Amino acid sequence: QSSGRFVYRDDDPLSYDLAFSQVTRNNERDLKPVIDLLRWEDGADDDSFEGELGDWVDVERFATYVALQDLLANTDDMSGPGQNCAANLE
């Protein structure tokens, strides 16, 4: 079981090194977009989260992804115990 969590630690990319593996653009390692998202999510109140989520996430595509994973009963998606996805941050 993964122990990773999608949580903001600080702005230092090394703080996420053991918890996050970049699988695309390996030659352009840049965790800033992920760190920016985590910082926003960590500090957003309910109204800001609701009002600004669409600025950070394609809500329609994400909802489709979640629904499909549920339909497939995939227990190893981002909400499952393995958290086998980009959200695998500690």
N, C-alpha and C positions, 0 to 999 in steps of 0.2 A: 504494500500500500504506500502511496506517495504521501510524503509529509509536507509537500509544497502548498503554499497558499498565495492567492492573488491579493497581496497586501502591500501597501506603501511602507518602505523602510526609511529611506532618505534619498538624496539625489546622487549618491555615489554608485555607479554601475557595478562596482566590485561587491556591493552589498547584496546583489542579486545573482552573483556568479554561480553559486552552488544550486540555486533554486530555479534557474531559467536557462534553457538551452535554445539559442537562436538557430532555427532550422532553415531560414531563408536568408539570402544575401549574406552568407557567412563571411565574405571578404569585406563587407561593409558593416561590421558589428556595431550596432547602435541601439542601445537600450533606452535612449531618451524618449521616444514616443511611448513606450510602455511605462516608464517612470512618470512621465507627464500624466498619463491616464490614471495611474495609481494614486498620484498626488491629488488630482482632481476628485477622484472617487472618495478618497479618504477625508477630504475637507468639505465635500458638498453636503449641504443640508437637504432635506427632503424636497423642498421646492426647487432648489438649484439642480438636484439630480434629475428630477422629472423634466424640468425645462431645458436642460443642457445635454441630456443623454444622447440625443440625436446628433449633436455636434461631435461626439466621440465614437459612436457606434452606429452602424447601419441597423437600426432597430428592426426593420422589416426582415432583413436577411437573418439577423440573429434569432428572431422569433421563429422563422422557418427552420433554422438549424436545431433549435431546442425542441420544436414539435417533432421533427424527423427523428432525433435521437430518442425521444420518448416513444414514438411509434415503433422504432426498431428495438426498443427495450435495451438500449446500449448502456450497460452499467459502467463502462469505462470511458464515458464522455467527460466533459469538464465538471459535471456535478457528481460523478461517480467516485468510488473510493480510489481509483487509480489516477484520477484527474489527469488523464493522458492528453493534454492539449497545451496550447500556449498559455493558458491560465495557471500553469503549474509553477507558481511562484511561492516561495516560502516566506 
